[in-house]
Amino acid sequence: MNSLRIALVNDYEVVARGVVGMLRSYQSRMNVVELDLNKRVGEHVDIALYDTFAATRGDRAAVQELAANTLVETVVVYSWNLDPAHVQAALADGAGGYLSKGLSASKLVAALESIHAGGERIHIGGTGKLTVSAGDWPGREEGLTEREAEVLALITQGFSNAEIAERTHLSINSIKTYIRNCYRSIGANSRTNAVLWGIEHGFRPDRVRIEHPEPAPGGEQVMARA
C-alpha cells in the first residue's frame, strides 16, 4: 500500500511538529508533505489532519474551509473533545473522520488508514479517557499540561473566560481552574502577567506553511518554509 500524503493543520508550529514526531516511525505509511499554520493546504493530500489545539478560528469554520479545499481528499479532526454532539457536528461540517488525541501513535496511524480506506470514521480509543498526552505544545517544558497550554494560548490572544469556555467546550469553572494552574506553573499573579509571559514564550499563533518536513540525522526535523 502506498503511503498516505498528510497535511497537518494547526495554528502553532510546535504542536504540528509534535505530531510529526509521533509519525516519524511510520514514514513508510504516512508521508507528511506540509504543515499549515494559518495557511490553506497548498498541494494535493489524502488527509488534512486538523489538530484543534487553541482553535482560534473556531472548529466549525476551519473544518468547513478545509472540506471546501479541492486539494484535500479527506479532513480528519484530531481532538480531545469527544462529546458526541461535537463529533457529529464536525462530520456534518465536512470532516471524513474524528480522532481522539488520546490515541497512541500506532493507533493514530491505523485510524488514519482506516478512514482513508472507507472504514470506521470515529476513533476515540478503548476507554475514551484523555489521560495520555502525546506530541508537543507550547509551555510543556514549564510544566503546563496540553489543556492548560491551550487555555493560556487563548488568554494570550485576548479571549475572555466565556469565549474560551465556548471554544474549548468546557465549563467556566473548569476554565478558572486551568487558569489558576497556569498562573502557578508560570509564576504569574494576574492576567496581564500571563499574557506577557505567553507572548514571550511562543503562545501567539504562527502563520507559515512548512513543506516536506524530513527527519535529519539525530532525529531533528528539517523544514522547508513557504
C-alpha positions in Angstrom: 0.0 0.0 0.0 1.3 3.5 -0.9 1.9 5.8 2.0 -0.7 8.4 2.6 0.0 12.1 1.9 -0.8 14.1 5.0 -1.0 17.8 5.7 -1.0 18.8 9.4 -3.2 21.8 10.1 -2.9 23.9 13.3 -2.1 27.4 14.3 1.1 26.5 16.3 4.3 25.2 14.8 5.3 23.4 18.0 2.0 21.5 18.0 2.3 20.4 14.4 6.0 19.4 14.9 4.8 17.3 17.8 2.5 15.3 15.5 5.3 14.9 13.0 7.4 13.4 15.8 4.7 10.9 16.6 4.5 9.8 13.0 8.3 9.7 12.5 8.4 5.9 12.9 5.7 5.3 10.3 7.2 7.1 7.3 6.5 4.1 5.1 2.8 4.6 5.8 2.4 8.3 6.5 4.1 10.9 4.3 3.7 14.4 5.9 4.1 16.7 3.0 3.3 20.0 4.7 2.4 21.8 7.9 -0.1 24.5 7.5 -0.1 27.1 10.3 -3.0 29.6 9.5 -2.4 28.8 5.8 -4.5 26.9 3.2 -3.3 23.5 2.2 -1.2 24.1 -0.8 -0.9 20.7 -2.6 -3.0 17.6 -3.0 -3.2 15.4 0.1 -5.1 12.3 1.0 -5.8 13.6 4.5 -5.7 17.0 6.2 -5.3 16.2 9.9 -6.8 19.2 11.8 -5.4 19.5 15.3 -7.9 21.5 17.4 -5.4 22.9 19.9 -6.4 26.5 20.6 -8.7 26.5 17.6 -8.9 30.3 17.4 -10.8 30.4 14.1 -13.4 28.1 15.6 -13.6 24.4 14.9 -16.6 24.5 12.6 -15.3 27.3 10.3 -11.9 25.6 10.0 -13.4 22.2 9.2 -15.8 23.7 6.6 -12.9 25.6 5.0 -10.7 22.5 4.8 -13.6 20.4 3.4 -14.1 23.0 0.7 -10.5 22.9 -0.4 -10.3 20.8 -3.6 -6.7 19.8 -2.8 -7.9 17.9 0.3 -9.4 14.5 -0.2 -10.4 13.9 3.4 -10.5 16.1 6.5 -9.8 14.4 9.8 -10.4 16.2 13.1 -7.9 15.4 15.9 -9.2 16.5 19.3 -9.7 15.7 22.9 -13.4 16.9 22.8 -15.2 13.6 22.5 -18.7 14.9 23.1 -21.0 13.0 20.7 -22.8 16.2 19.6 -19.5 17.9 18.8 -18.2 14.8 16.9 -21.4 14.7 14.8 -21.2 18.4 14.1 -17.7 18.0 12.8 -18.8 15.3 10.5 -21.8 17.3 9.3 -19.4 20.2 8.5 -17.5 18.0 6.1 -15.0 16.0 8.2 -14.4 12.5 7.0 -13.2 11.3 10.3 -12.7 12.2 14.0 -9.9 11.0 16.2 -9.1 11.3 19.9 -5.8 12.9 20.9 -5.5 10.1 23.5 -4.6 7.6 20.7 -1.1 6.2 20.7 1.0 6.8 17.6 0.4 3.3 16.2 -3.4 3.6 16.8 -3.4 7.1 15.2 -1.7 5.7 12.1 -4.1 2.7 11.9 -7.1 5.0 12.3 -6.0 7.3 9.5 -5.5 4.4 7.2 -9.0 3.0 8.2 -10.7 6.3 7.5 -8.9 6.7 4.2 -10.0 3.2 3.2 -13.6 3.9 3.9 -13.7 2.2 7.3 -14.8 3.4 10.7 -14.9 7.2 10.8 -14.7 7.8 14.6 -11.8 6.5 16.7 -11.7 7.5 20.4 -9.8 4.6 21.9 -11.0 1.9 24.2 -12.0 3.9 27.2 -12.5 7.4 25.8 -10.4 8.8 28.6 -8.0 11.6 27.7 -5.2 10.9 30.2 -2.5 10.3 27.6 -0.9 13.4 26.1 1.3 12.8 23.0 3.1 15.2 20.7 4.2 18.6 21.9 2.8 22.0 22.8 4.0 25.4 24.0 4.7 25.5 27.7 5.3 21.8 28.1 8.8 22.3 29.4 7.4 24.7 32.0 5.1 22.0 33.3 1.9 23.0 31.6 -0.4 20.3 30.5 -1.7 20.4 26.9 -5.1 21.6 28.2 -3.6 24.3 30.4 -1.4 25.4 27.4 -4.5 25.7 25.2 -6.2 27.9 27.7 -3.1 30.1 28.1 -2.8 30.4 24.3 -6.4 31.7 24.2 -5.8 34.1 27.1 -2.7 35.4 25.3 -4.8 36.2 22.2 -7.2 38.2 24.3 -10.2 35.9 24.7 -12.4 36.2 27.8 -13.2 33.2 30.1 -16.6 32.9 28.5 -15.2 32.9 25.0 -12.5 30.3 26.0 -15.2 28.1 27.5 -17.2 28.3 24.2 -14.2 27.4 22.1 -12.9 24.6 24.3 -16.4 23.2 25.2 -15.5 23.4 28.9 -17.4 25.0 31.8 -16.4 28.4 33.2 -15.4 26.7 36.5 -13.1 24.3 34.6 -11.5 27.3 32.7 -10.9 29.1 36.0 -9.2 26.0 37.4 -7.0 25.7 34.4 -6.1 29.4 34.6 -5.1 29.1 38.3 -2.9 26.1 37.4 -1.3 28.1 34.6 -0.6 31.0 36.9 1.0 28.7 39.4 3.2 27.0 36.8 4.5 30.2 35.2 4.6 32.3 38.3 2.0 34.8 37.1 -0.2 36.8 39.5 -2.5 38.5 37.1 -4.0 38.0 33.6 -1.7 40.8 32.3 1.4 38.9 33.6 0.1 35.7 32.0 -0.4 37.4 28.6 3.1 38.9 28.7 4.6 35.6 29.6 2.6 33.9 26.8 3.8 36.5 24.2 7.4 35.8 25.3 7.1 32.0 25.2 5.5 31.3 21.8 1.8 31.4 22.6 0.9 33.5 19.7 -0.3 31.7 16.5 2.2 31.1 13.7 1.4 31.9 10.1 3.5 29.9 7.7 3.5 26.8 5.5 6.3 24.3 6.2 6.7 22.0 3.2 8.1 18.5 3.2 9.3 18.0 6.8 12.0 15.4 6.7 13.9 13.8 9.6 17.5 14.9 9.8 20.4 12.9 11.3 19.9 12.6 15.0 16.1 12.7 14.7 15.8 16.5 14.3 13.4 17.9 11.8 14.5 19.9 8.7 11.7 22.1 7.4 11.4 24.0 4.1 9.3 27.0 4.7 7.0 28.6 2.2 
